[in-house]
Amino acid sequence: MKHFRILILFIAAALMGSCIKNDKQDSGVGDAVIVAKKIGSNTEYGIALYAYTLSSFKSVNAFSELHPEKTYTLKSNQGYTTNFFYQTPDNEFTTTVPEASTYTFTFTFADGVSNSFQNLLSNKALAPPNIEKCEYVASLSSINVTWTLLTDAGSYAINIWDGTTLVFASSELRNDKNYYSILGSANGWANGFTPQNGKTYTVRLLAFLYEPNGGSYNMQATSMSETPVVWGTN
């Protein structure tokens, strides 16, 4: 499973403008998130770990206080030194919701300075959203997506993938919105990308659950569902 670039952008934008904005550049924040998705007929779970800084990371590691013997090594997101991530591999997802725990992130910055940050993760997960309909509408030259609203979701987003390449990312959608239309000329497509008639793409619907009194930079859980769709007509 590819990392949630849209989630990374949400969190990074908020963090850069808020909780690590101070005079000390060698500081960072980490966020532990429960991830849920459908695998066959089962809902399975893993974790995602995100780290951000205003300066530049050299390396980032994390561990859970419940299992301190296991170290997670975060990697650069698409070559950026300001945000690192880790996600549970597909084959390690399980039907058990991850336990509540405090995660400690240890940062080493490009200048050699080290620092750490802790984030408390509860065991509250978010069910994968149900995509009711996803279809190409020829009269509008668009993909139209509808879904069932989740009670606990704080917001949604839609990605479109061409194989393993992310080619479209919506803006963050309100939690009362259950419909989205994607035009070929809409903002959000990758630079230089044009959807091709007759080609099958994967539409991924993401739902986000924030921590209490939190926002996009304070995520508790995320979930996803996806479905194929053919752009245009053959």
Buried (B, 14 or more C-beta within 10 A) or exposed (E): BEBBBBBBBBBBBBBBEEEBEEEEBBBBBBBBBBBBBBBEEEBBBBBBBBBBBBBEBEBBBBBBEEEEEEEBEBEBBEEBBBBBBBBBEEEEBEEEBBEEBEBBBBBBBEEEBEBEBEBEBBBBBBBBBEBEEBBBEEEEBBBBBBBEEBEBBBBBBBBBBBEEEBBBBBEBBEBEEBEBEBEBEEEBBEEEBEBEEEEEBBBBBBBBBBBEEBBBBBBBBBBBBBBEBBBBEE
